[in-house]
Amino acid sequence: MKFKAFLTDNGVSLLEKRFLPALDKMGRICHLYLTREHTIFLHNLLNGDGIQSIAQFRKEALFDDYRISSQNDDRIAFAIDLSLLHRALRSVITICAEFSGSHAGSGGASATNRLQIKLVKKLPPHSQQPMPFLTFETKGYKSAVIQDVPISKPLSRSDVLELQAALDMAQDLPRTLVQVPDMNQLQNFVDRMKHVGDLINVSITKYGDLHLQISTTLITLGAEFRILSVIGEQAEVPVGDRDLSAQSRTQRAIQRGDAMTVQVNVKHFAKSLQCHLAKPDCAFYGIGPQGACLTVIFQFFIPGTRQADKSISLHCRLPILDPGSN
């Protein structure tokens, strides 16, 4: 199997400044899944333990001169430590910047200073067994900079098929999604709630309401975000419900089939909010069919527009701690 490509300036910026810091908060170890058209970072899709996150990029969003080949239908997947990947990328960027600056007067030094990423096998020190690495390499004036990131043995054909099946299953969208434009307000509330208890009840209505509640034997805290934009199935708030309390209105909506509620771990919910480090433009919350999971979809706009950037996607699936109701 072979993979090599050149990171574009936009690709370097997306990974180094936005996505790697955000994904590292989901967990240090993830699967990096390379296909003919996409590069995908996957957390917890195979073991099903903890929050799942999926960050997918079209190859043009990160690379040019992208080449991949394998006997698994040109698909390669392996486990990688994101903190090591981020550190290596920052290191090679810093060295290249210093090197380019010191040779700025040499003429043409930066023209060949492209950052290549590729899969290699090398013999580590004091070892007799070659090991796989994801390597960054840039060739400048009279020298080269190389940073190696150790990876796992690439997944077998059966494991790649299992990963692809899990990815396909994770793409199922909730029937109702509500848009939360102000992530900071949600973050501030959860920061206060996570010191109260371990479980949070999340309710989403077809009216555009997101209701959060955490309860203990001593205290109940709640917050409601109303009149949010709705994608998918939606409904009008019954006239008789508009003046009810948030809790009563949500319960009646659940009984009517206009809302769903699930219970998730507060730490999982707080962790999903760390995706704001990737600088999404907005976020959507929804509950999967039969209350299977809480889904958070982060949307990115094409810079300078309000149009969705379809070359980038990021979403999380939070495991539920209660079968929920619908």
C-alpha positions as CSV (number, residue, x, y, z in Angstrom):
1,M,0.0,0.0,0.0
2,K,1.2,3.5,-0.8
3,F,0.1,7.0,0.1
4,K,1.7,10.4,-0.5
5,A,0.4,13.9,-1.0
6,F,1.4,17.5,-0.6
7,L,-0.3,19.6,2.1
8,T,-1.7,22.9,0.8
9,D,-1.3,26.1,2.8
10,N,-5.1,25.8,3.6
11,G,-4.7,22.2,4.6
12,V,-1.9,23.1,7.0
13,S,-3.9,25.8,8.5
14,L,-7.1,23.7,8.9
15,L,-5.2,20.8,10.6
16,E,-2.6,22.7,12.7
17,K,-4.7,25.6,14.0
18,R,-8.2,24.2,14.1
19,F,-9.0,20.5,13.7
20,L,-6.1,18.7,15.4
21,P,-6.5,20.8,18.6
22,A,-10.3,20.0,18.5
23,L,-10.0,16.3,17.7
24,D,-7.3,15.8,20.4
25,K,-9.9,16.9,23.0
26,M,-12.1,14.0,21.8
27,G,-9.3,11.5,22.6
28,R,-5.5,11.2,21.8
29,I,-5.9,8.1,19.7
30,C,-8.1,7.9,16.6
31,H,-8.2,6.1,13.3
32,L,-7.0,8.0,10.2
33,Y,-8.9,6.6,7.2
34,L,-7.7,7.4,3.7
35,T,-9.7,6.8,0.6
36,R,-9.5,7.9,-3.0
37,E,-11.5,11.0,-2.3
38,H,-11.5,11.6,1.4
39,T,-9.3,11.9,4.5
40,I,-11.3,11.0,7.7
41,F,-10.5,11.1,11.4
42,L,-12.6,8.7,13.4
43,H,-12.9,8.3,17.2
44,N,-14.5,5.2,18.8
45,L,-16.3,3.8,15.7
46,L,-15.0,0.3,16.2
47,N,-15.0,-0.1,20.0
48,G,-18.3,1.8,20.5
49,D,-17.1,3.1,23.9
50,G,-17.4,6.8,24.5
51,I,-18.2,9.7,22.3
52,Q,-17.9,9.1,18.6
53,S,-16.5,11.9,16.4
54,I,-16.1,12.0,12.6
55,A,-14.1,14.7,10.8
56,Q,-14.2,14.2,7.0
57,F,-12.3,16.2,4.4
58,R,-12.4,16.0,0.6
59,K,-8.9,15.5,-0.6
60,E,-8.9,19.0,-2.2
61,A,-9.5,20.6,1.1
62,L,-6.1,19.5,2.5
63,F,-3.9,18.2,-0.3
64,D,-2.8,18.5,-3.9
65,D,-1.0,15.8,-5.9
66,Y,-2.9,13.2,-3.8
67,R,-1.9,9.6,-4.5
68,I,-3.1,6.4,-2.8
69,S,-3.1,2.7,-3.7
70,S,-3.9,-0.5,-1.8
71,Q,-5.4,-3.9,-2.3
72,N,-8.3,-2.8,-0.1
73,D,-10.0,-0.8,-3.0
74,D,-7.4,2.0,-2.4
75,R,-8.4,2.4,1.2
76,I,-5.9,2.6,4.1
77,A,-6.7,3.0,7.8
78,F,-4.5,3.0,10.9
79,A,-4.5,4.3,14.5
80,I,-2.5,7.4,15.3
81,D,-1.7,9.5,18.3
82,L,-3.1,13.0,17.5
83,S,-0.9,14.8,20.0
84,L,2.2,13.4,18.3
85,L,0.7,14.2,14.8
86,H,0.0,17.8,15.9
87,R,3.4,18.2,17.5
88,A,5.2,16.9,14.4
89,L,3.2,19.2,12.1
90,R,3.9,22.2,14.3
91,S,7.6,21.4,14.5
92,V,8.1,21.0,10.8
93,I,6.1,24.2,10.1
94,T,8.3,26.1,12.6
95,I,11.5,24.8,11.2
96,C,10.5,25.5,7.7
97,A,9.5,29.0,8.6
98,E,12.8,29.7,10.3
99,F,14.7,28.1,7.4
100,S,12.8,30.0,4.8
101,G,13.4,33.2,6.6
102,S,17.1,32.7,7.0
103,H,17.5,31.9,3.2
104,A,15.0,34.5,2.0
105,G,17.8,36.2,0.0
106,S,19.0,33.0,-1.6
107,G,16.5,33.3,-4.5
108,G,14.0,30.6,-5.2
109,A,14.4,28.9,-1.8
110,S,10.6,28.9,-1.0
111,A,9.6,27.7,-4.4
112,T,10.6,24.1,-3.6
113,N,9.6,24.3,0.1
114,R,6.5,22.1,-0.2
115,L,5.3,19.9,2.7
116,Q,4.8,16.3,1.7
117,I,3.1,13.7,3.8
118,K,3.5,10.0,3.1
119,L,3.4,6.5,4.6
120,V,6.8,4.8,5.0
121,K,8.3,1.8,6.8
122,K,11.5,2.5,8.7
123,L,13.8,0.6,11.1
124,P,13.7,2.3,14.5
125,P,16.8,2.6,16.6
126,H,17.7,-0.7,18.5
127,S,15.0,-2.6,16.5
128,Q,15.3,-5.3,13.9
129,Q,11.6,-5.0,12.8
130,P,10.6,-2.2,10.4
131,M,7.7,-0.1,11.7
132,P,5.1,2.0,9.9
133,F,5.3,5.8,10.1
134,L,3.4,8.8,8.7
135,T,6.1,11.1,7.6
136,F,6.2,14.9,7.0
137,E,9.0,15.9,4.6
138,T,9.9,19.3,3.1
139,K,12.9,19.9,0.8
140,G,14.3,23.4,0.9
141,Y,17.5,25.1,-0.3
142,K,20.4,22.6,0.3
143,S,18.6,20.6,3.0
144,A,15.4,18.7,4.0
145,V,13.3,18.5,7.1
146,I,11.7,15.2,8.1
147,Q,9.3,14.4,11.0
148,D,8.2,10.8,11.6
149,V,4.9,10.0,13.4
150,P,4.6,6.4,14.5
151,I,1.3,4.7,13.6
152,S,-0.3,1.3,14.1
153,K,-0.1,-1.5,11.7
154,P,-2.6,-0.7,8.9
155,L,-6.0,-2.3,9.4
156,S,-6.7,-5.6,7.6
157,R,-9.2,-5.9,4.8
158,S,-11.9,-7.2,7.2
159,D,-11.2,-4.4,9.7
160,V,-11.4,-1.7,7.0
161,L,-14.7,-3.1,5.9
162,E,-15.9,-3.0,9.5
163,L,-14.7,0.6,9.8
164,Q,-16.5,1.6,6.6
165,A,-19.7,-0.1,7.8
166,A,-19.6,1.7,11.1
167,L,-18.9,5.0,9.2
168,D,-21.9,4.4,7.0
169,M,-24.1,3.7,10.0
170,A,-22.9,6.8,11.8
171,Q,-24.1,9.0,8.8
172,D,-27.8,8.5,9.7
173,L,-29.3,11.9,10.5
174,P,-31.9,12.6,13.2
175,R,-35.3,13.5,11.8
176,T,-35.3,16.8,13.6
177,L,-32.3,19.1,14.0
178,V,-32.2,22.4,15.8
179,Q,-29.6,25.0,15.2
180,V,-27.6,26.5,18.1
181,P,-25.9,29.6,16.7
182,D,-24.3,30.8,20.0
183,M,-22.0,28.0,21.1
184,N,-20.4,30.2,23.8
185,Q,-23.8,30.5,25.7
186,L,-24.2,26.8,25.6
187,Q,-20.5,26.3,26.8
188,N,-21.0,28.7,29.7
189,F,-24.1,26.9,30.9
190,V,-22.5,23.4,30.7
191,D,-19.4,24.7,32.5
192,R,-21.7,25.5,35.4
193,M,-23.7,22.3,35.2
194,K,-20.9,19.8,35.1
195,H,-20.0,20.6,38.7
196,V,-23.6,19.7,39.9
197,G,-24.0,16.2,38.6
198,D,-22.9,13.5,36.2
199,L,-26.0,13.1,34.0
200,I,-27.8,15.7,31.8
201,N,-31.2,15.3,30.2
202,V,-31.4,16.7,26.7
203,S,-34.8,17.3,25.0
204,I,-35.4,18.5,21.5
205,T,-38.8,19.5,20.1
206,K,-40.0,19.9,16.5
207,Y,-40.9,23.5,17.6
208,G,-37.3,24.5,17.7
209,D,-36.6,24.1,21.4
210,L,-33.5,22.7,23.1
211,H,-34.0,21.9,26.7
212,L,-31.2,20.9,29.1
213,Q,-31.7,19.7,32.7
214,I,-29.5,18.3,35.4
215,S,-31.0,17.0,38.7
216,T,-29.7,15.7,42.0
217,T,-31.4,15.1,45.3
218,L,-30.7,18.7,46.3
219,I,-30.9,20.8,43.2
220,T,-32.3,21.0,39.7
221,L,-30.8,23.2,37.1
222,G,-32.2,23.8,33.6
223,A,-31.8,25.9,30.5
224,E,-33.9,26.3,27.4
225,F,-33.1,27.6,24.0
226,R,-36.3,28.5,22.1
227,I,-37.3,29.4,18.6
228,L,-34.3,27.9,17.0
229,S,-34.1,27.1,13.3
230,V,-35.3,23.6,12.5
231,I,-34.1,21.3,9.8
232,G,-36.2,18.2,9.0
233,E,-39.5,17.4,10.8
234,Q,-41.0,20.5,12.5
235,A,-44.4,21.6,14.0
236,E,-46.1,24.6,15.4
237,V,-46.3,25.1,19.2
238,P,-50.0,24.4,20.3
239,V,-51.5,27.7,21.5
240,G,-52.4,26.2,24.8
241,D,-48.8,25.2,25.5
242,R,-47.1,28.5,24.9
243,D,-47.4,29.9,28.4
244,L,-46.5,26.7,30.2
245,S,-43.2,26.2,32.0
246,A,-40.4,24.7,29.9
247,Q,-40.6,21.4,31.8
248,S,-44.4,21.1,31.3
249,R,-44.2,22.2,27.7
250,T,-41.5,19.6,26.9
251,Q,-43.4,16.8,28.6
252,R,-46.5,17.5,26.7
253,A,-44.5,17.7,23.4
254,I,-43.0,14.2,24.2
255,Q,-46.5,12.8,24.9
256,R,-47.7,14.3,21.6
257,G,-44.8,12.8,19.6
258,D,-43.4,16.3,18.9
259,A,-40.2,15.9,21.0
260,M,-37.7,13.3,22.2
261,T,-35.5,13.3,25.3
262,V,-32.3,11.4,26.2
263,Q,-29.9,11.3,29.1
264,V,-26.2,11.6,28.4
265,N,-23.0,11.9,30.4
266,V,-22.2,15.6,31.3
267,K,-18.5,15.0,30.5
268,H,-19.4,13.7,27.0
269,F,-21.6,16.7,26.4
270,A,-18.9,19.1,27.6
271,K,-16.3,17.2,25.5
272,S,-18.4,17.6,22.3
273,L,-18.4,21.3,22.8
274,Q,-14.6,21.3,22.5
275,C,-15.2,21.0,18.8
276,H,-15.6,24.8,18.8
277,L,-11.7,24.8,18.6
278,A,-12.3,23.8,14.9
279,K,-14.1,27.2,14.5
280,P,-17.4,25.9,13.1
281,D,-19.9,28.6,12.0
282,C,-22.9,26.9,13.7
283,A,-24.0,23.6,15.3
284,F,-27.1,21.5,15.0
285,Y,-28.5,19.1,17.7
286,G,-30.7,16.1,17.1
287,I,-31.7,12.8,18.7
288,G,-31.3,9.6,16.6
289,P,-34.2,7.3,15.8
290,Q,-35.6,5.4,18.9
291,G,-33.3,7.7,21.0
292,A,-30.2,5.8,19.9
293,C,-27.8,8.7,20.4
294,L,-27.5,12.5,20.7
295,T,-26.0,13.9,17.5
296,V,-24.2,17.2,17.2
297,I,-23.4,18.4,13.6
298,F,-21.0,21.3,13.1
299,Q,-21.3,23.3,10.0
300,F,-18.6,25.3,8.2
301,F,-19.2,28.1,5.7
302,I,-17.2,29.0,2.7
303,P,-15.1,32.0,3.9
304,G,-16.8,35.2,3.2
305,T,-20.2,33.6,2.5
306,R,-23.1,32.0,4.3
307,Q,-22.9,28.9,2.0
308,A,-22.0,25.5,3.6
309,D,-18.6,24.3,2.7
310,K,-19.3,20.7,1.6
311,S,-15.6,19.8,1.5
312,I,-15.5,19.7,5.3
313,S,-17.8,17.9,7.8
314,L,-17.6,17.3,11.5
315,H,-20.1,15.6,13.8
316,C,-20.3,13.8,17.1
317,R,-22.5,11.1,18.4
318,L,-23.0,10.9,22.2
319,P,-24.0,7.5,23.7
320,I,-27.2,7.7,25.8
321,L,-27.5,6.4,29.3
322,D,-31.3,6.0,29.1
323,P,-33.4,4.4,26.4
324,G,-35.2,7.7,26.0
325,S,-38.8,8.3,24.9
326,N,-40.5,9.5,21.8
